[in-house]
Amino acid sequence: MTGFASSEEVAVGLADTGPYLLEDAMKEVGGDYQKGSDFEPYVVTDGLLVMGWNPASAARAAKVLPENMAQSKVA
């Protein structure tokens, strides 16, 4: 899974606004959390599942999904 990194939440001053930090919570329960550099695009794919790390990843995720669908012959 991917999502905002704890370091990004700290950098924008939002680390204390929610009940937990996603990265930390996922790691605590054994999740396969992946990330790239802070505030940069990062996309993870698993078959047709496409996950973007943060809003900067939207364009890349939008490009990857139809490519994956074409490879899987899903229309």
N, CA, C and O atoms as a Maestro MAE file, in Angstrom:
{
 s_m_m2io_version
 :::
 2.0.0
}

f_m_ct {
 s_m_title
 :::
 protein
 m_atom[300] {
  # First column is atom index #
  i_m_mmod_type
  r_m_x_coord
  r_m_y_coord
  r_m_z_coord
  i_m_residue_number
  s_m_chain_name
  s_m_pdb_residue_name
  s_m_pdb_atom_name
  i_m_atomic_number
  :::
  1 25 0.845 -1.169 0.000 1 A "MET " " N  " 7
  2 3 0.000 0.000 0.000 1 A "MET " " CA " 6
  3 2 0.891 1.233 0.000 1 A "MET " " C  " 6
  4 15 2.049 1.184 0.414 1 A "MET " " O  " 8
  5 25 0.337 2.316 -0.464 2 A "THR " " N  " 7
  6 3 1.067 3.567 -0.435 2 A "THR " " CA " 6
  7 2 0.127 4.682 0.008 2 A "THR " " C  " 6
  8 15 -1.092 4.537 -0.081 2 A "THR " " O  " 8
  9 25 0.666 5.754 0.467 3 A "GLY " " N  " 7
  10 3 -0.117 6.897 0.941 3 A "GLY " " CA " 6
  11 2 0.838 7.932 1.484 3 A "GLY " " C  " 6
  12 15 2.052 7.737 1.431 3 A "GLY " " O  " 8
  13 25 0.319 9.028 2.006 4 A "PHE " " N  " 7
  14 3 1.201 10.069 2.524 4 A "PHE " " CA " 6
  15 2 2.187 9.480 3.531 4 A "PHE " " C  " 6
  16 15 1.822 8.694 4.406 4 A "PHE " " O  " 8
  17 25 3.437 9.884 3.380 5 A "ALA " " N  " 7
  18 3 4.485 9.439 4.296 5 A "ALA " " CA " 6
  19 2 4.412 10.242 5.590 5 A "ALA " " C  " 6
  20 15 3.967 11.390 5.596 5 A "ALA " " O  " 8
  21 25 4.844 9.640 6.661 6 A "SER " " N  " 7
  22 3 4.884 10.342 7.946 6 A "SER " " CA " 6
  23 2 5.729 11.602 7.837 6 A "SER " " C  " 6
  24 15 5.384 12.631 8.418 6 A "SER " " O  " 8
  25 25 6.824 11.535 7.103 7 A "SER " " N  " 7
  26 3 7.696 12.702 6.949 7 A "SER " " CA " 6
  27 2 6.992 13.835 6.203 7 A "SER " " C  " 6
  28 15 7.260 15.006 6.473 7 A "SER " " O  " 8
  29 25 6.099 13.509 5.274 8 A "GLU " " N  " 7
  30 3 5.335 14.548 4.577 8 A "GLU " " CA " 6
  31 2 4.336 15.203 5.527 8 A "GLU " " C  " 6
  32 15 4.179 16.424 5.528 8 A "GLU " " O  " 8
  33 25 3.667 14.388 6.328 9 A "GLU " " N  " 7
  34 3 2.701 14.925 7.286 9 A "GLU " " CA " 6
  35 2 3.392 15.872 8.272 9 A "GLU " " C  " 6
  36 15 2.850 16.923 8.612 9 A "GLU " " O  " 8
  37 25 4.584 15.495 8.727 10 A "VAL " " N  " 7
  38 3 5.350 16.349 9.639 10 A "VAL " " CA " 6
  39 2 5.747 17.639 8.919 10 A "VAL " " C  " 6
  40 15 5.637 18.724 9.490 10 A "VAL " " O  " 8
  41 25 6.205 17.530 7.677 11 A "ALA " " N  " 7
  42 3 6.691 18.694 6.930 11 A "ALA " " CA " 6
  43 2 5.615 19.759 6.721 11 A "ALA " " C  " 6
  44 15 5.919 20.952 6.701 11 A "ALA " " O  " 8
  45 25 4.358 19.333 6.565 12 A "VAL " " N  " 7
  46 3 3.279 20.307 6.332 12 A "VAL " " CA " 6
  47 2 2.528 20.650 7.609 12 A "VAL " " C  " 6
  48 15 1.536 21.378 7.567 12 A "VAL " " O  " 8
  49 25 2.989 20.132 8.742 13 A "GLY " " N  " 7
  50 3 2.400 20.470 10.022 13 A "GLY " " CA " 6
  51 2 1.087 19.774 10.329 13 A "GLY " " C  " 6
  52 15 0.291 20.278 11.121 13 A "GLY " " O  " 8
  53 25 0.849 18.624 9.715 14 A "LEU " " N  " 7
  54 3 -0.410 17.905 9.928 14 A "LEU " " CA " 6
  55 2 -0.256 16.611 10.721 14 A "LEU " " C  " 6
  56 15 -1.222 15.864 10.876 14 A "LEU " " O  " 8
  57 25 0.924 16.342 11.216 15 A "ALA " " N  " 7
  58 3 1.177 15.074 11.905 15 A "ALA " " CA " 6
  59 2 0.310 14.878 13.139 15 A "ALA " " C  " 6
  60 15 0.012 13.742 13.506 15 A "ALA " " O  " 8
  61 25 -0.095 15.951 13.776 16 A "ASP " " N  " 7
  62 3 -0.871 15.843 15.014 16 A "ASP " " CA " 6
  63 2 -2.367 16.071 14.812 16 A "ASP " " C  " 6
  64 15 -3.104 16.181 15.791 16 A "ASP " " O  " 8
  65 25 -2.830 16.144 13.565 17 A "THR " " N  " 7
  66 3 -4.239 16.467 13.320 17 A "THR " " CA " 6
  67 2 -5.140 15.241 13.212 17 A "THR " " C  " 6
  68 15 -6.360 15.373 13.309 17 A "THR " " O  " 8
  69 25 -4.583 14.078 13.018 18 A "GLY " " N  " 7
  70 3 -5.385 12.865 12.905 18 A "GLY " " CA " 6
  71 2 -5.083 11.893 14.018 18 A "GLY " " C  " 6
  72 15 -4.200 12.125 14.844 18 A "GLY " " O  " 8
  73 25 -5.825 10.797 14.034 19 A "PRO " " N  " 7
  74 3 -5.620 9.816 15.105 19 A "PRO " " CA " 6
  75 2 -4.335 8.998 14.950 19 A "PRO " " C  " 6
  76 15 -3.858 8.404 15.918 19 A "PRO " " O  " 8
  77 25 -3.775 8.965 13.740 20 A "TYR " " N  " 7
  78 3 -2.547 8.208 13.493 20 A "TYR " " CA " 6
  79 2 -1.935 8.676 12.183 20 A "TYR " " C  " 6
  80 15 -2.584 9.361 11.392 20 A "TYR " " O  " 8
  81 25 -0.692 8.303 11.962 21 A "LEU " " N  " 7
  82 3 -0.024 8.542 10.690 21 A "LEU " " CA " 6
  83 2 -0.115 7.252 9.883 21 A "LEU " " C  " 6
  84 15 0.239 6.181 10.377 21 A "LEU " " O  " 8
  85 25 -0.587 7.351 8.648 22 A "LEU " " N  " 7
  86 3 -0.837 6.169 7.827 22 A "LEU " " CA " 6
  87 2 0.394 5.276 7.696 22 A "LEU " " C  " 6
  88 15 0.303 4.065 7.898 22 A "LEU " " O  " 8
  89 25 1.531 5.857 7.365 23 A "GLU " " N  " 7
  90 3 2.749 5.055 7.191 23 A "GLU " " CA " 6
  91 2 3.059 4.263 8.458 23 A "GLU " " C  " 6
  92 15 3.310 3.059 8.397 23 A "GLU " " O  " 8
  93 25 3.041 4.932 9.593 24 A "ASP " " N  " 7
  94 3 3.357 4.262 10.857 24 A "ASP " " CA " 6
  95 2 2.349 3.166 11.175 24 A "ASP " " C  " 6
  96 15 2.727 2.068 11.584 24 A "ASP " " O  " 8
  97 25 1.062 3.466 10.986 25 A "ALA " " N  " 7
  98 3 0.015 2.487 11.293 25 A "ALA " " CA " 6
  99 2 0.122 1.263 10.393 25 A "ALA " " C  " 6
  100 15 -0.042 0.137 10.863 25 A "ALA " " O  " 8
  101 25 0.390 1.466 9.121 26 A "MET " " N  " 7
  102 3 0.516 0.324 8.199 26 A "MET " " CA " 6
  103 2 1.710 -0.554 8.584 26 A "MET " " C  " 6
  104 15 1.612 -1.781 8.578 26 A "MET " " O  " 8
  105 25 2.816 0.072 8.912 27 A "LYS " " N  " 7
  106 3 4.003 -0.699 9.286 27 A "LYS " " CA " 6
  107 2 3.775 -1.465 10.586 27 A "LYS " " C  " 6
  108 15 4.255 -2.589 10.734 27 A "LYS " " O  " 8
  109 25 3.043 -0.864 11.532 28 A "GLU " " N  " 7
  110 3 2.784 -1.523 12.819 28 A "GLU " " CA " 6
  111 2 2.005 -2.822 12.660 28 A "GLU " " C  " 6
  112 15 2.190 -3.751 13.447 28 A "GLU " " O  " 8
  113 25 1.137 -2.902 11.655 29 A "VAL " " N  " 7
  114 3 0.336 -4.115 11.460 29 A "VAL " " CA " 6
  115 2 0.913 -5.014 10.368 29 A "VAL " " C  " 6
  116 15 0.251 -5.947 9.913 29 A "VAL " " O  " 8
  117 25 2.159 -4.729 9.946 30 A "GLY " " N  " 7
  118 3 2.832 -5.596 8.989 30 A "GLY " " CA " 6
  119 2 2.515 -5.302 7.538 30 A "GLY " " C  " 6
  120 15 2.765 -6.136 6.667 30 A "GLY " " O  " 8
  121 25 1.964 -4.121 7.264 31 A "GLY " " N  " 7
  122 3 1.634 -3.759 5.883 31 A "GLY " " CA " 6
  123 2 2.882 -3.543 5.045 31 A "GLY " " C  " 6
  124 15 3.945 -3.199 5.562 31 A "GLY " " O  " 8
  125 25 2.736 -3.750 3.751 32 A "ASP " " N  " 7
  126 3 3.823 -3.526 2.796 32 A "ASP " " CA " 6
  127 2 3.707 -2.089 2.309 32 A "ASP " " C  " 6
  128 15 3.218 -1.841 1.207 32 A "ASP " " O  " 8
  129 25 4.154 -1.149 3.122 33 A "TYR " " N  " 7
  130 3 4.073 0.272 2.800 33 A "TYR " " CA " 6
  131 2 5.277 0.645 1.947 33 A "TYR " " C  " 6
  132 15 6.416 0.345 2.305 33 A "TYR " " O  " 8
  133 25 5.022 1.296 0.824 34 A "GLN " " N  " 7
  134 3 6.099 1.716 -0.064 34 A "GLN " " CA " 6
  135 2 5.994 3.214 -0.305 34 A "GLN " " C  " 6
  136 15 4.899 3.777 -0.300 34 A "GLN " " O  " 8
  137 25 7.131 3.851 -0.514 35 A "LYS " " N  " 7
  138 3 7.128 5.291 -0.772 35 A "LYS " " CA " 6
  139 2 8.340 5.682 -1.590 35 A "LYS " " C  " 6
  140 15 9.303 4.926 -1.720 35 A "LYS " " O  " 8
  141 25 8.266 6.880 -2.135 36 A "GLY " " N  " 7
  142 3 9.384 7.474 -2.860 36 A "GLY " " CA " 6
  143 2 9.865 8.686 -2.089 36 A "GLY " " C  " 6
  144 15 9.726 8.748 -0.867 36 A "GLY " " O  " 8
  145 25 10.426 9.644 -2.795 37 A "SER " " N  " 7
  146 3 10.891 10.881 -2.172 37 A "SER " " CA " 6
  147 2 9.691 11.745 -1.803 37 A "SER " " C  " 6
  148 15 8.684 11.750 -2.511 37 A "SER " " O  " 8
  149 25 9.797 12.469 -0.705 38 A "ASP " " N  " 7
  150 3 8.707 13.318 -0.249 38 A "ASP " " CA " 6
  151 2 8.212 14.256 -1.353 38 A "ASP " " C  " 6
  152 15 9.000 14.894 -2.052 38 A "ASP " " O  " 8
  153 25 6.893 14.321 -1.488 39 A "PHE " " N  " 7
  154 3 6.188 15.215 -2.395 39 A "PHE " " CA " 6
  155 2 6.457 14.956 -3.874 39 A "PHE " " C  " 6
  156 15 6.112 15.788 -4.714 39 A "PHE " " O  " 8
  157 25 7.054 13.840 -4.201 40 A "GLU " " N  " 7
  158 3 7.309 13.464 -5.590 40 A "GLU " " CA " 6
  159 2 6.341 12.359 -6.000 40 A "GLU " " C  " 6
  160 15 5.859 11.615 -5.146 40 A "GLU " " O  " 8
  161 25 6.047 12.238 -7.308 41 A "PRO " " N  " 7
  162 3 5.160 11.170 -7.767 41 A "PRO " " CA " 6
  163 2 5.739 9.788 -7.466 41 A "PRO " " C  " 6
  164 15 6.943 9.560 -7.583 41 A "PRO " " O  " 8
  165 25 4.857 8.881 -7.078 42 A "TYR " " N  " 7
  166 3 5.249 7.489 -6.835 42 A "TYR " " CA " 6
  167 2 4.004 6.637 -7.019 42 A "TYR " " C  " 6
  168 15 2.989 6.870 -6.363 42 A "TYR " " O  " 8
  169 25 4.075 5.659 -7.900 43 A "VAL " " N  " 7
  170 3 2.932 4.806 -8.214 43 A "VAL " " CA " 6
  171 2 3.345 3.354 -8.051 43 A "VAL " " C  " 6
  172 15 4.424 2.954 -8.487 43 A "VAL " " O  " 8
  173 25 2.485 2.570 -7.423 44 A "VAL " " N  " 7
  174 3 2.688 1.138 -7.239 44 A "VAL " " CA " 6
  175 2 1.572 0.413 -7.970 44 A "VAL " " C  " 6
  176 15 0.406 0.793 -7.860 44 A "VAL " " O  " 8
  177 25 1.923 -0.633 -8.718 45 A "THR " " N  " 7
  178 3 0.909 -1.416 -9.414 45 A "THR " " CA " 6
  179 2 1.011 -2.884 -9.030 45 A "THR " " C  " 6
  180 15 2.087 -3.399 -8.730 45 A "THR " " O  " 8
  181 25 -0.128 -3.530 -9.048 46 A "ASP " " N  " 7
  182 3 -0.210 -4.970 -8.830 46 A "ASP " " CA " 6
  183 2 -1.354 -5.447 -9.707 46 A "ASP " " C  " 6
  184 15 -2.518 -5.392 -9.310 46 A "ASP " " O  " 8
  185 25 -1.021 -5.911 -10.890 47 A "GLY " " N  " 7
  186 3 -2.067 -6.257 -11.844 47 A "GLY " " CA " 6
  187 2 -2.826 -4.998 -12.234 47 A "GLY " " C  " 6
  188 15 -2.229 -4.018 -12.678 47 A "GLY " " O  " 8
  189 25 -4.136 -5.028 -12.070 48 A "LEU " " N  " 7
  190 3 -4.948 -3.858 -12.402 48 A "LEU " " CA " 6
  191 2 -5.053 -2.862 -11.254 48 A "LEU " " C  " 6
  192 15 -5.603 -1.775 -11.432 48 A "LEU " " O  " 8
  193 25 -4.540 -3.211 -10.091 49 A "LEU " " N  " 7
  194 3 -4.560 -2.290 -8.959 49 A "LEU " " CA " 6
  195 2 -3.449 -1.263 -9.133 49 A "LEU " " C  " 6
  196 15 -2.279 -1.619 -9.275 49 A "LEU " " O  " 8
  197 25 -3.824 0.014 -9.121 50 A "VAL " " N  " 7
  198 3 -2.871 1.107 -9.268 50 A "VAL " " CA " 6
  199 2 -3.070 2.045 -8.088 50 A "VAL " " C  " 6
  200 15 -4.170 2.550 -7.865 50 A "VAL " " O  " 8
  201 25 -2.000 2.276 -7.333 51 A "MET " " N  " 7
  202 3 -2.092 3.165 -6.168 51 A "MET " " CA " 6
  203 2 -1.079 4.290 -6.309 51 A "MET " " C  " 6
  204 15 0.100 4.055 -6.575 51 A "MET " " O  " 8
  205 25 -1.559 5.518 -6.126 52 A "GLY " " N  " 7
  206 3 -0.689 6.681 -6.140 52 A "GLY " " CA " 6
  207 2 -0.384 7.105 -4.714 52 A "GLY " " C  " 6
  208 15 -1.245 7.032 -3.838 52 A "GLY " " O  " 8
  209 25 0.821 7.540 -4.491 53 A "TRP " " N  " 7
  210 3 1.287 7.881 -3.161 53 A "TRP " " CA " 6
  211 2 0.678 9.170 -2.647 53 A "TRP " " C  " 6
  212 15 0.291 9.244 -1.481 53 A "TRP " " O  " 8
  213 25 0.586 10.180 -3.485 54 A "ASN " " N  " 7
  214 3 0.110 11.493 -3.063 54 A "ASN " " CA " 6
  215 2 -0.511 12.189 -4.270 54 A "ASN " " C  " 6
  216 15 -0.474 11.625 -5.364 54 A "ASN " " O  " 8
  217 25 -1.072 13.371 -4.129 55 A "PRO " " N  " 7
  218 3 -1.683 14.042 -5.282 55 A "PRO " " CA " 6
  219 2 -0.733 14.230 -6.468 55 A "PRO " " C  " 6
  220 15 -1.184 14.251 -7.613 55 A "PRO " " O  " 8
  221 25 0.555 14.365 -6.217 56 A "ALA " " N  " 7
  222 3 1.522 14.506 -7.308 56 A "ALA " " CA " 6
  223 2 1.589 13.252 -8.171 56 A "ALA " " C  " 6
  224 15 2.114 13.302 -9.284 56 A "ALA " " O  " 8
  225 25 1.071 12.138 -7.685 57 A "SER " " N  " 7
  226 3 1.114 10.868 -8.402 57 A "SER " " CA " 6
  227 2 -0.078 10.673 -9.338 57 A "SER " " C  " 6
  228 15 -0.106 9.701 -10.093 57 A "SER " " O  " 8
  229 25 -1.051 11.564 -9.308 58 A "ALA " " N  " 7
  230 3 -2.295 11.364 -10.059 58 A "ALA " " CA " 6
  231 2 -2.059 11.198 -11.560 58 A "ALA " " C  " 6
  232 15 -2.627 10.292 -12.170 58 A "ALA " " O  " 8
  233 25 -1.248 12.037 -12.156 59 A "ALA " " N  " 7
  234 3 -1.023 11.957 -13.604 59 A "ALA " " CA " 6
  235 2 -0.366 10.636 -13.984 59 A "ALA " " C  " 6
  236 15 -0.760 10.004 -14.965 59 A "ALA " " O  " 8
  237 25 0.624 10.222 -13.220 60 A "ARG " " N  " 7
  238 3 1.304 8.950 -13.520 60 A "ARG " " CA " 6
  239 2 0.351 7.773 -13.332 60 A "ARG " " C  " 6
  240 15 0.344 6.849 -14.146 60 A "ARG " " O  " 8
  241 25 -0.446 7.796 -12.276 61 A "ALA " " N  " 7
  242 3 -1.411 6.715 -12.046 61 A "ALA " " CA " 6
  243 2 -2.433 6.657 -13.178 61 A "ALA " " C  " 6
  244 15 -2.806 5.574 -13.630 61 A "ALA " " O  " 8
  245 25 -2.883 7.822 -13.633 62 A "ALA " " N  " 7
  246 3 -3.850 7.871 -14.731 62 A "ALA " " CA " 6
  247 2 -3.257 7.324 -16.021 62 A "ALA " " C  " 6
  248 15 -3.985 6.764 -16.841 62 A "ALA " " O  " 8
  249 25 -1.973 7.471 -16.214 63 A "LYS " " N  " 7
  250 3 -1.305 6.943 -17.415 63 A "LYS " " CA " 6
  251 2 -1.094 5.430 -17.302 63 A "LYS " " C  " 6
  252 15 -1.234 4.709 -18.290 63 A "LYS " " O  " 8
  253 25 -0.763 4.957 -16.121 64 A "VAL " " N  " 7
  254 3 -0.440 3.546 -15.914 64 A "VAL " " CA " 6
  255 2 -1.677 2.650 -16.024 64 A "VAL " " C  " 6
  256 15 -1.597 1.556 -16.580 64 A "VAL " " O  " 8
  257 25 -2.808 3.099 -15.504 65 A "LEU " " N  " 7
  258 3 -3.997 2.250 -15.483 65 A "LEU " " CA " 6
  259 2 -4.403 1.758 -16.870 65 A "LEU " " C  " 6
  260 15 -4.559 0.548 -17.037 65 A "LEU " " O  " 8
  261 25 -4.585 2.617 -17.880 66 A "PRO " " N  " 7
  262 3 -4.967 2.088 -19.193 66 A "PRO " " CA " 6
  263 2 -3.897 1.197 -19.811 66 A "PRO " " C  " 6
  264 15 -4.214 0.261 -20.545 66 A "PRO " " O  " 8
  265 25 -2.629 1.484 -19.517 67 A "GLU " " N  " 7
  266 3 -1.555 0.615 -20.015 67 A "GLU " " CA " 6
  267 2 -1.687 -0.773 -19.409 67 A "GLU " " C  " 6
  268 15 -1.552 -1.771 -20.117 67 A "GLU " " O  " 8
  269 25 -1.951 -0.850 -18.108 68 A "ASN " " N  " 7
  270 3 -2.145 -2.157 -17.455 68 A "ASN " " CA " 6
  271 2 -3.369 -2.859 -17.993 68 A "ASN " " C  " 6
  272 15 -3.344 -4.070 -18.210 68 A "ASN " " O  " 8
  273 25 -4.449 -2.113 -18.212 69 A "MET " " N  " 7
  274 3 -5.669 -2.706 -18.745 69 A "MET " " CA " 6
  275 2 -5.436 -3.278 -20.135 69 A "MET " " C  " 6
  276 15 -5.942 -4.355 -20.454 69 A "MET " " O  " 8
  277 25 -4.670 -2.565 -20.973 70 A "ALA " " N  " 7
  278 3 -4.370 -3.052 -22.321 70 A "ALA " " CA " 6
  279 2 -3.552 -4.336 -22.270 70 A "ALA " " C  " 6
  280 15 -3.786 -5.258 -23.051 70 A "ALA " " O  " 8
  281 25 -2.596 -4.392 -21.355 71 A "GLN " " N  " 7
  282 3 -1.773 -5.591 -21.212 71 A "GLN " " CA " 6
  283 2 -2.586 -6.771 -20.717 71 A "GLN " " C  " 6
  284 15 -2.302 -7.918 -21.060 71 A "GLN " " O  " 8
  285 25 -3.614 -6.483 -19.898 72 A "SER " " N  " 7
  286 3 -4.455 -7.536 -19.348 72 A "SER " " CA " 6
  287 2 -5.638 -7.849 -20.234 72 A "SER " " C  " 6
  288 15 -6.437 -8.736 -19.930 72 A "SER " " O  " 8
  289 25 -5.752 -7.112 -21.345 73 A "LYS " " N  " 7
  290 3 -6.853 -7.273 -22.312 73 A "LYS " " CA " 6
  291 2 -8.211 -7.053 -21.652 73 A "LYS " " C  " 6
  292 15 -9.178 -7.750 -21.959 73 A "LYS " " O  " 8
  293 25 -8.275 -6.074 -20.740 74 A "VAL " " N  " 7
  294 3 -9.514 -5.699 -20.084 74 A "VAL " " CA " 6
  295 2 -9.992 -4.397 -20.724 74 A "VAL " " C  " 6
  296 15 -9.222 -3.448 -20.876 74 A "VAL " " O  " 8
  297 25 -11.234 -4.367 -21.087 75 A "ALA " " N  " 7
  298 3 -11.760 -3.127 -21.714 75 A "ALA " " CA " 6
  299 2 -13.024 -2.698 -21.002 75 A "ALA " " C  " 6
  300 15 -13.624 -1.687 -21.366 75 A "ALA " " O  " 8
  :::
 }
 m_bond[299] {
  # First column is bond index #
  i_m_from
  i_m_to
  i_m_order
  :::
  1 1 2 1
  2 2 3 1
  3 3 4 2
  4 3 5 1
  5 5 6 1
  6 6 7 1
  7 7 8 2
  8 7 9 1
  9 9 10 1
  10 10 11 1
  11 11 12 2
  12 11 13 1
  13 13 14 1
  14 14 15 1
  15 15 16 2
  16 15 17 1
  17 17 18 1
  18 18 19 1
  19 19 20 2
  20 19 21 1
  21 21 22 1
  22 22 23 1
  23 23 24 2
  24 23 25 1
  25 25 26 1
  26 26 27 1
  27 27 28 2
  28 27 29 1
  29 29 30 1
  30 30 31 1
  31 31 32 2
  32 31 33 1
  33 33 34 1
  34 34 35 1
  35 35 36 2
  36 35 37 1
  37 37 38 1
  38 38 39 1
  39 39 40 2
  40 39 41 1
  41 41 42 1
  42 42 43 1
  43 43 44 2
  44 43 45 1
  45 45 46 1
  46 46 47 1
  47 47 48 2
  48 47 49 1
  49 49 50 1
  50 50 51 1
  51 51 52 2
  52 51 53 1
  53 53 54 1
  54 54 55 1
  55 55 56 2
  56 55 57 1
  57 57 58 1
  58 58 59 1
  59 59 60 2
  60 59 61 1
  61 61 62 1
  62 62 63 1
  63 63 64 2
  64 63 65 1
  65 65 66 1
  66 66 67 1
  67 67 68 2
  68 67 69 1
  69 69 70 1
  70 70 71 1
  71 71 72 2
  72 71 73 1
  73 73 74 1
  74 74 75 1
  75 75 76 2
  76 75 77 1
  77 77 78 1
  78 78 79 1
  79 79 80 2
  80 79 81 1
  81 81 82 1
  82 82 83 1
  83 83 84 2
  84 83 85 1
  85 85 86 1
  86 86 87 1
  87 87 88 2
  88 87 89 1
  89 89 90 1
  90 90 91 1
  91 91 92 2
  92 91 93 1
  93 93 94 1
  94 94 95 1
  95 95 96 2
  96 95 97 1
  97 97 98 1
  98 98 99 1
  99 99 100 2
  100 99 101 1
  101 101 102 1
  102 102 103 1
  103 103 104 2
  104 103 105 1
  105 105 106 1
  106 106 107 1
  107 107 108 2
  108 107 109 1
  109 109 110 1
  110 110 111 1
  111 111 112 2
  112 111 113 1
  113 113 114 1
  114 114 115 1
  115 115 116 2
  116 115 117 1
  117 117 118 1
  118 118 119 1
  119 119 120 2
  120 119 121 1
  121 121 122 1
  122 122 123 1
  123 123 124 2
  124 123 125 1
  125 125 126 1
  126 126 127 1
  127 127 128 2
  128 127 129 1
  129 129 130 1
  130 130 131 1
  131 131 132 2
  132 131 133 1
  133 133 134 1
  134 134 135 1
  135 135 136 2
  136 135 137 1
  137 137 138 1
  138 138 139 1
  139 139 140 2
  140 139 141 1
  141 141 142 1
  142 142 143 1
  143 143 144 2
  144 143 145 1
  145 145 146 1
  146 146 147 1
  147 147 148 2
  148 147 149 1
  149 149 150 1
  150 150 151 1
  151 151 152 2
  152 151 153 1
  153 153 154 1
  154 154 155 1
  155 155 156 2
  156 155 157 1
  157 157 158 1
  158 158 159 1
  159 159 160 2
  160 159 161 1
  161 161 162 1
  162 162 163 1
  163 163 164 2
  164 163 165 1
  165 165 166 1
  166 166 167 1
  167 167 168 2
  168 167 169 1
  169 169 170 1
  170 170 171 1
  171 171 172 2
  172 171 173 1
  173 173 174 1
  174 174 175 1
  175 175 176 2
  176 175 177 1
  177 177 178 1
  178 178 179 1
  179 179 180 2
  180 179 181 1
  181 181 182 1
  182 182 183 1
  183 183 184 2
  184 183 185 1
  185 185 186 1
  186 186 187 1
  187 187 188 2
  188 187 189 1
  189 189 190 1
  190 190 191 1
  191 191 192 2
  192 191 193 1
  193 193 194 1
  194 194 195 1
  195 195 196 2
  196 195 197 1
  197 197 198 1
  198 198 199 1
  199 199 200 2
  200 199 201 1
  201 201 202 1
  202 202 203 1
  203 203 204 2
  204 203 205 1
  205 205 206 1
  206 206 207 1
  207 207 208 2
  208 207 209 1
  209 209 210 1
  210 210 211 1
  211 211 212 2
  212 211 213 1
  213 213 214 1
  214 214 215 1
  215 215 216 2
  216 215 217 1
  217 217 218 1
  218 218 219 1
  219 219 220 2
  220 219 221 1
  221 221 222 1
  222 222 223 1
  223 223 224 2
  224 223 225 1
  225 225 226 1
  226 226 227 1
  227 227 228 2
  228 227 229 1
  229 229 230 1
  230 230 231 1
  231 231 232 2
  232 231 233 1
  233 233 234 1
  234 234 235 1
  235 235 236 2
  236 235 237 1
  237 237 238 1
  238 238 239 1
  239 239 240 2
  240 239 241 1
  241 241 242 1
  242 242 243 1
  243 243 244 2
  244 243 245 1
  245 245 246 1
  246 246 247 1
  247 247 248 2
  248 247 249 1
  249 249 250 1
  250 250 251 1
  251 251 252 2
  252 251 253 1
  253 253 254 1
  254 254 255 1
  255 255 256 2
  256 255 257 1
  257 257 258 1
  258 258 259 1
  259 259 260 2
  260 259 261 1
  261 261 262 1
  262 262 263 1
  263 263 264 2
  264 263 265 1
  265 265 266 1
  266 266 267 1
  267 267 268 2
  268 267 269 1
  269 269 270 1
  270 270 271 1
  271 271 272 2
  272 271 273 1
  273 273 274 1
  274 274 275 1
  275 275 276 2
  276 275 277 1
  277 277 278 1
  278 278 279 1
  279 279 280 2
  280 279 281 1
  281 281 282 1
  282 282 283 1
  283 283 284 2
  284 283 285 1
  285 285 286 1
  286 286 287 1
  287 287 288 2
  288 287 289 1
  289 289 290 1
  290 290 291 1
  291 291 292 2
  292 291 293 1
  293 293 294 1
  294 294 295 1
  295 295 296 2
  296 295 297 1
  297 297 298 1
  298 298 299 1
  299 299 300 2
  :::
 }
}
